């Protein structure tokens, strides 16, 4: 495939379309990372650094403070929704296609501003990273924090995840656990000779169905928790009583809980069952009481809300850097086959971030 050239000074909606059409499902980010790196290296006010398929561009103006503005460049798998289509819907232009919401519209805003705001009021580190849509161990921002923690040092951070162009503070944590059920194989014509492992899941599933998730207030924002079975696997053939079944459960927990507290809660809910934690990402408190966050909310004319899904603001929180989510797109459309973002939200985020960086 021939290298793709990006015009970072183009209309930000057209730029969104261009980067969406460079398919970058997790693990296949190289072509887009190459295009972003090549485009950013054309601007003398930026120092450009590459780590695998993560691209970092930063100003070094000697300002008294530094902010990080970050976004991931990978997407979930394409579902017959590329190339992107630009349609007019009830006097509103809308971009339809994979990545428009999660989160290439936000990345396009980052790229446009990185190129065109040469002298921001603060020094800015722009981060475009890979492998966000897969397990936490592969996350490009996590890799950067290990390889080059100096690149994440800042007084404040913004993650351009979709938020309907309004600030969303903090994020829920997320934990995945496996519940394992054992049985005894037998011919399905003689089930009394065995023990059905799939049937053994009934009590755990009943507990899940009856579970009432909490709503937890944290720093003035109310976070909704959730607990759901997301995968079930068991059986080897249609005429064999299964001797093993596995149920994967996902817990989204309020940022006031630690990962250890979340695990303790699940072990209480599933007392008596074989439970193994397979993935954990801590949440992040909103941090909206910080002066930097207050200034950002004001500059973007936002009404702050909680972030229910996990985002990489949690990584900044671990480093002691207050961070918020702010980007174009309805998060409920993320990963949907009809993923779509209104052009007006892309322009709104471009204006909001530009005002914050240049007007204060």
Secondary structure, DSSP 8 states (H G I E B T S, - for coil): -------TTS-HHHHHHHHHTS--BTT--HHHHHHHHHHHTT-TT-EEEEETTEEEEE--S--S-EEEEEEE--BS---S--S-EEEEETTEEEEESTTIIIIIHHHHHHHHHHHH-SS-SSEEEEEEES--SS-GGG-HHHHHHHH-GGGG--SEEEE---STTS-EESB-EEEEEEEEEE-B-EEGGGGGGSB-TTGGGHHHHHHHHH----EEEETTEEEE-EEEEEEEEE-S-TTEE-SEEEEEEEEEE-TTS-HHHHHHHHHHHTTTSEEEEEEEE--B---TTSHHHHHHHHHTT---EE--S--THHHHHHTT--EEE--SS-GGGTT-TT-EEEHHHHHHHHHHHHHHHHT-
